[in-house]
Amino acid sequence: MAAKTIMVQGTGSNVGKSLIVAGLCRILKEQGLKVAPFKAQNMALNSYITYEGGEIGRAQALQAEAAGILPSVDMNPILLKPAGNMQSQVVVLGKPLGNMSAREYHNTWSLQAWKIVTDAFHRLANQYDVIVIEGAGSPAEINLKDTEIVNMRVAKYARSPVLLVGDIDRGGVLASLVGTMELLEPEERQLIKGFIINKFRGDVNLFLPAIEILERKTLVPVLGVLPYQKLALEEEDSMSIQSKPLPPNGLDIVVIRLPQISNFTDFDALKFEPDVGVRFESDPSAAGNPDAIIIPGSKNTISDLNFLRTSGWESYLKSAQTQGIPIVGICGGYQMLGEKIYDPHGVEGTKRFETGLGFIKMKTEFWPEKTTTISNGILTNKFFNLEESGLDVKGYEIHMGQTILDPSETPFIKLDDNRTDGAITAHGQIWGTYFHGIFDNDQFRRNWLNYLRQRKKLLPITTLRNYKEWREYNLTQLGNLIKENLNMEYLMKLIENGIEG
């Protein structure tokens, strides 16, 4: 095992571990080191497809991007995707193993996965100079400690120094840091080599006395205090879903916040545009009269389709259709746009059939095999006021179902392998696709937004913004934020010397 390591753990979920790991990857890359991220086990509904067709957590894909490398399944060997009814789909080295209850996973399977985790770690360690490891949740979840495979078990195996992150924005950061240390075993406490206080607002000088008390009480140094700063980089936890306010003379886009929404990062590229506001709404009474409505991906299409019915969204969408408001479906949302959904193998549960919203003549049947692939294609017609057809688009597919269009319907995209994807109605009002990341395509995104602007009698915007370059800029800013506010000399010594340093 050649690589050096540093591990980032947290006092809880959504304290900022993922972005700190991404920032460290960017810093080490800029120093000329070959660096890779690693998270043994991730629970997330935001996922990404590697070029080999393996599914991993979206956060690890972002971290790989920060490191300047292609993502691989070894960076996240175990992915848990909550599927409702206290069950999760277990994805192992990029491929689904099946659904398990939390009890079944922790009591009978997680430790069996340990060799999968260590083998993946060793493959990375033999390729890279540094591995930046991310923990999950909190290492102080003592009820799960005997079977956990992502926090201190990994740190001890890798002999990695650990940085413990606390979120001051949610309050109680000192108690959470001290409490976490108290609940760790003595040999685990020895691995904690520094604290990071994250998401600080205000004058840091007023917080210095608290830092001194924390360091005296725990004998662990505080490496620094990171200021609260919202960067245009996705976080994986659904707690981090945030709307963007409607700008003056802008477009108001509503994304339905499904109970089992997945890949909500699909809409970050829309929030990147200065003339767009994006709202995530659970209640149709709050939706108002937007310029477009998006039904996003779902981990359980049939369950979330029933939510649309019982919550009033279906009636709202039917009314929106009559009013001519554009409606878009992505992945599971695309499946919901059709007439019928079949689940003969019980992929999503016990219900074998559900009637769709009926906006597009098509039917979907769920299969046990999951489609996970990077896809490329061209738009099949002059949609969204394009002067010519054939616009290239790319994205990635993650779905259990296959959809068959009625011959009277128009496919949305012609794929490179001569298959088709999605569907679009005659005037472009309603369309759907299996492509996650469809809005990351700059020209496509602007064409669709200008179509919405035209409907609103607003002038088109001719400037084309580069979303990929913007992400690169924000990753560099994230690295700079960490460099400016952490004790980098101490941090680099930790990486160089390991737990002995």
C-alpha positions as CSV (number, residue, x, y, z in Angstrom):
1,M,0.0,0.0,0.0
2,A,1.9,3.0,-1.3
3,A,-0.4,5.9,-0.8
4,K,-0.5,8.3,2.1
5,T,-3.9,9.1,3.6
6,I,-6.0,11.7,5.4
7,M,-9.5,11.1,6.6
8,V,-12.4,13.5,7.1
9,Q,-15.1,12.5,9.5
10,G,-17.9,14.6,11.0
11,T,-20.0,15.0,14.1
12,G,-23.1,14.2,11.9
13,S,-24.5,14.2,8.4
14,N,-24.5,17.4,6.3
15,V,-21.7,19.1,8.3
16,G,-19.6,19.6,5.1
17,K,-17.4,16.5,4.9
18,S,-18.0,15.9,1.2
19,L,-17.0,19.4,0.1
20,I,-14.0,19.5,2.4
21,V,-12.8,16.3,0.9
22,A,-13.3,17.8,-2.6
23,G,-11.4,20.9,-1.6
24,L,-8.5,18.8,-0.2
25,C,-8.4,16.8,-3.5
26,R,-8.2,20.1,-5.4
27,I,-5.4,21.4,-3.2
28,L,-3.3,18.2,-3.5
29,K,-3.8,18.1,-7.2
30,E,-2.6,21.6,-7.6
31,Q,0.6,20.5,-5.7
32,G,1.3,18.0,-8.4
33,L,0.2,14.9,-6.4
34,K,-1.9,12.1,-7.8
35,V,-4.8,12.1,-5.4
36,A,-8.1,10.2,-5.3
37,P,-11.1,10.2,-3.0
38,F,-12.5,7.2,-1.1
39,K,-15.7,6.6,0.7
40,A,-16.2,3.0,1.7
41,Q,-20.0,3.2,2.1
42,N,-22.3,6.0,1.0
43,M,-26.0,6.4,1.6
44,A,-27.4,8.7,-1.1
45,L,-30.0,9.1,-3.8
46,N,-27.7,11.3,-5.8
47,S,-25.6,9.0,-7.9
48,Y,-23.4,9.1,-10.9
49,I,-22.3,6.6,-13.6
50,T,-18.6,6.0,-14.3
51,Y,-17.4,5.5,-17.9
52,E,-17.3,1.7,-17.2
53,G,-21.0,1.8,-16.4
54,G,-20.7,1.5,-12.6
55,E,-22.9,3.5,-10.2
56,I,-21.3,5.5,-7.4
57,G,-22.3,8.4,-5.1
58,R,-22.5,11.8,-6.8
59,A,-20.2,13.3,-4.1
60,Q,-17.3,10.9,-5.1
61,A,-17.7,11.9,-8.7
62,L,-17.4,15.6,-7.7
63,Q,-14.3,14.7,-5.6
64,A,-12.8,12.9,-8.5
65,E,-13.5,15.9,-10.7
66,A,-11.7,18.1,-8.1
67,A,-8.7,15.7,-8.2
68,G,-8.6,15.9,-12.0
69,I,-9.3,12.2,-12.5
70,L,-12.1,10.0,-13.8
71,P,-14.4,8.5,-11.2
72,S,-14.2,4.8,-10.6
73,V,-16.3,2.3,-8.5
74,D,-13.3,1.8,-6.2
75,M,-13.9,5.3,-4.9
76,N,-17.3,4.3,-3.5
77,P,-17.4,0.5,-3.4
78,I,-20.7,0.3,-1.4
79,L,-23.6,2.6,-2.2
80,L,-26.9,2.4,-0.3
81,K,-29.9,3.9,-2.1
82,P,-33.0,4.3,0.2
83,A,-36.0,2.7,-1.4
84,G,-38.7,3.2,1.2
85,N,-40.2,0.9,3.8
86,M,-36.9,1.0,5.7
87,Q,-35.1,-0.7,2.8
88,S,-32.2,0.3,0.6
89,Q,-30.9,-0.9,-2.7
90,V,-27.3,-2.1,-2.1
91,V,-25.0,-1.3,-4.9
92,V,-21.6,-3.1,-4.8
93,L,-18.8,-2.0,-7.0
94,G,-21.2,-0.1,-9.2
95,K,-23.8,-2.9,-9.7
96,P,-27.0,-3.5,-7.7
97,L,-27.0,-6.5,-5.4
98,G,-30.6,-6.2,-4.2
99,N,-32.7,-4.6,-1.6
100,M,-32.1,-5.1,2.1
101,S,-33.6,-3.8,5.3
102,A,-31.5,-1.8,7.7
103,R,-31.5,-4.6,10.2
104,E,-30.6,-7.2,7.5
105,Y,-27.7,-5.0,6.2
106,H,-26.2,-4.2,9.5
107,N,-26.7,-7.6,11.2
108,T,-25.8,-10.0,8.4
109,W,-24.1,-8.3,5.5
110,S,-22.1,-5.2,6.2
111,L,-19.1,-7.0,7.7
112,Q,-19.2,-9.4,4.8
113,A,-18.6,-6.3,2.6
114,W,-15.4,-5.4,4.5
115,K,-13.1,-7.3,2.1
116,I,-14.8,-5.6,-0.9
117,V,-14.0,-2.3,0.9
118,T,-10.4,-3.1,1.6
119,D,-9.7,-4.5,-1.8
120,A,-11.1,-1.3,-3.4
121,F,-9.0,0.8,-1.1
122,H,-5.8,-1.2,-2.0
123,R,-6.4,-0.8,-5.7
124,L,-6.6,3.0,-5.2
125,A,-3.6,3.0,-2.9
126,N,-1.5,1.3,-5.5
127,Q,-2.3,3.9,-8.1
128,Y,-2.2,7.2,-6.2
129,D,0.1,9.3,-4.0
130,V,-2.6,10.3,-1.5
131,I,-6.1,9.0,-0.7
132,V,-8.5,11.5,0.9
133,I,-11.0,9.3,2.8
134,E,-14.5,10.5,3.7
135,G,-16.5,9.1,6.6
136,A,-20.3,8.9,6.9
137,G,-22.6,10.3,9.5
138,S,-20.8,10.3,12.8
139,P,-18.2,7.9,14.2
140,A,-20.0,8.1,17.6
141,E,-23.0,6.1,16.5
142,I,-22.3,3.5,19.2
143,N,-25.3,1.4,18.3
144,L,-23.8,0.7,14.9
145,K,-20.1,0.6,15.9
146,D,-19.8,-3.2,15.8
147,T,-20.8,-3.4,12.2
148,E,-19.8,0.0,10.7
149,I,-17.4,-0.2,7.7
150,V,-17.0,3.5,6.9
151,N,-15.6,5.5,9.9
152,M,-13.1,4.3,12.5
153,R,-12.8,0.8,11.1
154,V,-11.5,2.4,7.9
155,A,-9.3,4.9,9.7
156,K,-7.7,2.1,11.8
157,Y,-7.2,-0.2,8.8
158,A,-5.6,2.6,6.7
159,R,-3.7,3.9,9.7
160,S,-5.0,7.3,8.7
161,P,-5.0,10.5,10.7
162,V,-8.6,11.9,11.1
163,L,-9.9,15.4,10.9
164,L,-13.2,15.8,12.7
165,V,-15.6,18.4,11.2
166,G,-18.3,20.2,13.2
167,D,-21.0,22.5,11.7
168,I,-21.3,25.7,13.8
169,D,-24.2,27.0,11.7
170,R,-26.6,24.4,13.1
171,G,-25.6,25.2,16.7
172,G,-24.0,23.2,19.5
173,V,-20.7,22.7,17.7
174,L,-18.6,22.6,20.8
175,A,-20.8,20.0,22.5
176,S,-21.0,17.9,19.3
177,L,-17.2,17.8,19.0
178,V,-16.6,17.1,22.7
179,G,-19.4,14.6,22.8
180,T,-18.1,12.7,19.8
181,M,-14.7,12.5,21.4
182,E,-16.2,11.2,24.7
183,L,-18.1,8.4,22.9
184,L,-15.0,7.2,21.0
185,E,-12.8,4.4,22.3
186,P,-9.3,5.6,23.6
187,E,-7.5,4.1,20.5
188,E,-10.0,5.9,18.3
189,R,-9.5,9.2,20.0
190,Q,-5.8,8.9,19.3
191,L,-6.6,9.0,15.6
192,I,-8.3,12.4,15.8
193,K,-5.5,14.8,14.9
194,G,-7.5,18.0,14.4
195,F,-10.9,19.7,14.4
196,I,-12.4,21.8,11.6
197,I,-15.1,24.3,12.5
198,N,-17.3,24.6,9.4
199,K,-19.9,27.1,8.1
200,F,-19.0,30.0,10.5
201,R,-20.8,33.3,10.1
202,G,-19.6,36.5,11.8
203,D,-16.4,37.7,13.5
204,V,-14.1,34.7,14.1
205,N,-12.2,36.7,16.8
206,L,-15.2,36.4,19.0
207,F,-15.0,32.6,18.8
208,L,-11.3,32.3,19.7
209,P,-11.9,31.9,23.5
210,A,-14.2,28.9,22.7
211,I,-11.4,27.4,20.6
212,E,-9.0,27.7,23.4
213,I,-11.4,25.9,25.8
214,L,-12.1,23.2,23.2
215,E,-8.4,22.5,22.7
216,R,-7.7,22.4,26.5
217,K,-10.6,20.0,27.1
218,T,-9.8,17.6,24.3
219,L,-6.1,18.1,23.7
220,V,-6.9,18.2,20.0
221,P,-5.9,21.3,17.9
222,V,-8.4,23.2,15.9
223,L,-6.9,23.4,12.4
224,G,-9.1,26.3,11.4
225,V,-12.5,27.9,11.0
226,L,-14.1,27.8,7.6
227,P,-16.5,30.6,6.8
228,Y,-20.0,29.9,5.5
229,Q,-19.8,30.3,1.8
230,K,-22.2,29.0,-0.8
231,L,-20.4,27.6,-3.7
232,A,-22.0,26.3,-6.9
233,L,-21.1,22.7,-6.0
234,E,-23.6,20.0,-5.1
235,E,-23.9,18.2,-1.8
236,E,-25.3,14.7,-1.6
237,D,-27.7,14.9,1.3
238,S,-31.3,15.7,0.7
239,M,-31.0,18.1,3.6
240,S,-29.0,20.3,1.3
241,I,-31.7,20.8,-1.3
242,Q,-32.0,24.5,-1.8
243,S,-34.1,26.7,-4.0
244,K,-32.9,29.7,-5.8
245,P,-34.9,33.0,-5.7
246,L,-36.6,34.3,-8.8
247,P,-34.5,37.1,-10.4
248,P,-36.1,40.2,-11.9
249,N,-37.5,39.4,-15.3
250,G,-36.4,35.8,-14.8
251,L,-37.9,32.4,-15.3
252,D,-39.7,30.6,-12.5
253,I,-39.1,26.9,-12.6
254,V,-40.7,24.5,-10.1
255,V,-39.2,21.1,-9.3
256,I,-41.6,18.8,-7.5
257,R,-40.0,17.6,-4.3
258,L,-41.0,14.0,-4.4
259,P,-40.7,12.0,-1.1
260,Q,-38.0,9.8,-2.8
261,I,-36.5,12.4,-5.1
262,S,-33.2,11.3,-6.6
263,N,-30.4,13.1,-8.4
264,F,-31.8,16.5,-7.5
265,T,-28.3,17.8,-8.6
266,D,-29.7,17.5,-12.2
267,F,-31.0,21.1,-11.7
268,D,-27.9,22.8,-10.4
269,A,-27.1,23.9,-14.0
270,L,-30.4,25.7,-14.1
271,K,-29.6,27.5,-10.9
272,F,-26.3,28.5,-12.5
273,E,-28.2,30.7,-15.0
274,P,-28.7,34.3,-13.8
275,D,-32.1,34.6,-15.4
276,V,-33.5,31.5,-13.7
277,G,-35.1,30.8,-10.3
278,V,-35.6,27.2,-9.2
279,R,-38.1,26.2,-6.5
280,F,-38.4,22.7,-4.9
281,E,-42.0,22.4,-3.8
282,S,-43.7,19.6,-1.9
283,D,-47.2,21.1,-1.9
284,P,-49.0,22.0,-5.2
285,S,-50.7,24.9,-3.4
286,A,-47.3,26.6,-3.2
287,A,-46.5,26.1,-6.9
288,G,-48.5,29.0,-8.2
289,N,-48.2,29.8,-12.0
290,P,-44.5,28.9,-12.9
291,D,-42.9,29.1,-16.3
292,A,-42.2,25.3,-16.2
293,I,-42.7,22.3,-14.0
294,I,-40.2,19.5,-13.7
295,I,-40.9,16.0,-12.3
296,P,-37.5,14.8,-11.2
297,G,-36.0,11.3,-10.8
298,S,-37.3,9.0,-8.1
299,K,-36.0,5.9,-6.3
300,N,-39.5,4.5,-6.3
301,T,-41.5,5.7,-9.3
302,I,-44.8,4.0,-8.4
303,S,-44.7,5.2,-4.8
304,D,-43.9,8.8,-5.9
305,L,-46.6,8.6,-8.6
306,N,-49.1,7.8,-5.9
307,F,-47.8,10.8,-4.0
308,L,-48.6,13.0,-7.0
309,R,-52.2,11.7,-6.8
310,T,-52.8,11.9,-3.1
311,S,-51.1,15.3,-2.6
312,G,-53.0,17.0,-5.5
313,W,-50.1,17.3,-7.8
314,E,-51.8,15.2,-10.5
315,S,-54.8,17.6,-10.7
316,Y,-52.4,20.5,-10.7
317,L,-50.4,19.1,-13.6
318,K,-53.5,18.4,-15.6
319,S,-54.5,22.0,-15.1
320,A,-51.0,23.2,-16.1
321,Q,-51.2,21.1,-19.2
322,T,-54.5,22.8,-20.2
323,Q,-52.9,26.2,-19.5
324,G,-50.0,25.4,-21.8
325,I,-47.4,25.4,-19.0
326,P,-44.3,23.3,-20.0
327,I,-43.9,20.0,-18.1
328,V,-40.7,18.0,-18.1
329,G,-40.0,14.5,-16.7
330,I,-36.5,13.3,-15.9
331,C,-35.9,9.5,-15.4
332,G,-38.6,8.4,-13.0
333,G,-40.5,11.6,-13.7
334,Y,-40.3,10.7,-17.4
335,Q,-41.8,7.3,-16.6
336,M,-44.7,9.0,-14.8
337,L,-45.6,11.0,-17.9
338,G,-46.7,7.9,-19.6
339,E,-50.0,5.9,-19.6
340,K,-49.0,2.7,-17.8
341,I,-46.3,1.4,-15.5
342,Y,-45.8,-2.4,-15.0
343,D,-43.7,-4.0,-12.3
344,P,-44.1,-7.8,-12.9
345,H,-41.0,-8.7,-11.0
346,G,-41.8,-6.6,-7.9
347,V,-38.7,-4.5,-8.4
348,E,-40.3,-1.5,-6.5
349,G,-42.6,-3.4,-4.2
350,T,-45.8,-5.5,-4.2
351,K,-47.8,-3.4,-6.6
352,R,-47.6,-4.8,-10.1
353,F,-49.3,-2.0,-12.1
354,E,-50.1,1.7,-11.9
355,T,-51.7,4.1,-14.3
356,G,-49.5,7.0,-15.3
357,L,-50.3,10.6,-15.8
358,G,-51.2,10.0,-19.4
359,F,-49.4,13.0,-21.0
360,I,-47.5,10.8,-23.4
361,K,-48.6,7.6,-25.1
362,M,-46.1,5.1,-23.7
363,K,-45.7,2.3,-21.2
364,T,-42.9,1.4,-18.9
365,E,-42.0,-2.1,-17.5
366,F,-39.5,-2.5,-14.7
367,W,-36.9,-5.2,-15.0
368,P,-34.6,-6.5,-12.3
369,E,-31.5,-5.5,-14.4
370,K,-30.5,-1.8,-14.0
371,T,-29.4,0.3,-16.9
372,T,-26.3,2.3,-15.9
373,T,-24.5,4.0,-18.8
374,I,-23.0,7.2,-20.1
375,S,-25.2,8.2,-23.1
376,N,-24.7,10.4,-26.1
377,G,-27.1,11.4,-28.9
378,I,-28.7,14.2,-30.9
379,L,-32.0,15.9,-30.7
380,T,-34.4,14.5,-33.3
381,N,-36.1,17.6,-34.5
382,K,-36.1,21.4,-34.4
383,F,-37.2,21.6,-30.8
384,F,-37.1,24.8,-28.7
385,N,-36.7,27.1,-31.7
386,L,-33.5,25.6,-32.9
387,E,-32.5,26.9,-36.3
388,E,-31.4,23.3,-37.2
389,S,-31.9,19.9,-35.8
390,G,-29.2,17.6,-34.6
391,L,-27.9,19.3,-31.5
392,D,-25.5,17.0,-29.6
393,V,-26.5,16.1,-26.0
394,K,-25.0,13.8,-23.4
395,G,-26.0,12.5,-20.0
396,Y,-26.0,9.4,-17.9
397,E,-28.8,6.8,-17.4
398,I,-29.7,5.1,-14.1
399,H,-33.0,3.2,-14.2
400,M,-34.6,-0.2,-13.7
401,G,-37.3,0.2,-16.4
402,Q,-37.6,0.2,-20.1
403,T,-40.1,2.5,-21.9
404,I,-41.9,1.8,-25.1
405,L,-43.3,4.7,-27.1
406,D,-46.5,4.5,-29.1
407,P,-45.6,4.8,-32.8
408,S,-47.6,8.1,-32.9
409,E,-45.2,9.7,-30.4
410,T,-41.9,11.5,-31.3
411,P,-38.7,10.3,-29.6
412,F,-36.7,13.1,-27.9
413,I,-33.1,11.9,-28.6
414,K,-31.5,9.6,-31.2
415,L,-28.7,7.8,-29.4
416,D,-25.4,7.0,-30.9
417,D,-26.2,3.3,-31.0
418,N,-29.4,4.0,-33.0
419,R,-31.7,3.6,-30.1
420,T,-33.9,6.4,-29.1
421,D,-34.6,8.1,-25.7
422,G,-37.4,10.0,-24.3
423,A,-40.4,11.7,-26.0
424,I,-41.6,15.2,-26.8
425,T,-45.1,16.5,-27.8
426,A,-45.7,18.3,-31.0
427,H,-45.1,21.9,-29.8
428,G,-42.4,21.0,-27.1
429,Q,-44.7,21.7,-24.2
430,I,-44.2,18.3,-22.6
431,W,-41.0,16.2,-22.9
432,G,-39.2,13.6,-20.9
433,T,-35.9,11.8,-20.9
434,Y,-33.8,9.2,-19.1
435,F,-30.8,11.5,-19.4
436,H,-29.6,12.7,-16.0
437,G,-27.4,15.7,-16.6
438,I,-29.4,16.9,-19.6
439,F,-29.3,20.5,-18.4
440,D,-25.5,20.3,-18.1
441,N,-25.4,20.7,-21.9
442,D,-24.9,24.4,-22.3
443,Q,-26.5,24.9,-25.8
444,F,-29.5,22.7,-25.0
445,R,-30.1,24.4,-21.6
446,R,-30.0,27.9,-23.2
447,N,-32.3,26.8,-26.1
448,W,-34.9,25.5,-23.7
449,L,-34.7,28.5,-21.4
450,N,-35.1,30.8,-24.4
451,Y,-38.1,28.8,-25.4
452,L,-39.5,29.6,-22.0
453,R,-38.5,33.2,-22.3
454,Q,-40.3,33.5,-25.6
455,R,-43.5,32.1,-24.1
456,K,-43.1,34.8,-21.4
457,K,-42.6,37.5,-24.0
458,L,-39.0,38.1,-22.8
459,L,-36.1,38.7,-25.2
460,P,-33.8,35.7,-25.8
461,I,-30.4,35.6,-24.1
462,T,-27.6,35.0,-26.7
463,T,-24.8,34.6,-24.2
464,L,-23.8,30.9,-23.7
465,R,-22.5,30.2,-20.2
466,N,-20.1,27.3,-19.7
467,Y,-21.3,25.2,-16.8
468,K,-18.2,22.9,-16.7
469,E,-15.9,25.9,-16.5
470,W,-18.0,27.4,-13.7
471,R,-17.7,24.1,-11.8
472,E,-13.9,24.2,-12.2
473,Y,-13.8,27.8,-11.0
474,N,-15.8,26.9,-7.9
475,L,-13.6,23.8,-7.1
476,T,-10.6,26.1,-7.2
477,Q,-12.4,28.6,-5.0
478,L,-13.2,25.8,-2.6
479,G,-9.6,24.8,-2.4
480,N,-8.6,28.4,-1.9
481,L,-11.1,28.8,0.9
482,I,-9.6,25.8,2.7
483,K,-6.0,27.0,2.1
484,E,-6.7,30.4,3.5
485,N,-8.5,29.3,6.7
486,L,-6.8,26.0,7.8
487,N,-3.3,25.4,9.1
488,M,-2.0,23.9,5.9
489,E,1.5,23.4,7.3
490,Y,0.1,21.1,10.0
491,L,-2.2,19.4,7.6
492,M,0.5,18.6,5.1
493,K,2.7,17.2,8.0
494,L,-0.2,14.9,8.9
495,I,-0.4,13.6,5.4
496,E,3.3,13.1,5.2
497,N,3.8,11.5,8.6
498,G,0.5,9.7,9.1
499,I,-0.8,8.9,12.5
500,E,2.7,9.1,14.0
501,G,3.0,12.8,12.9
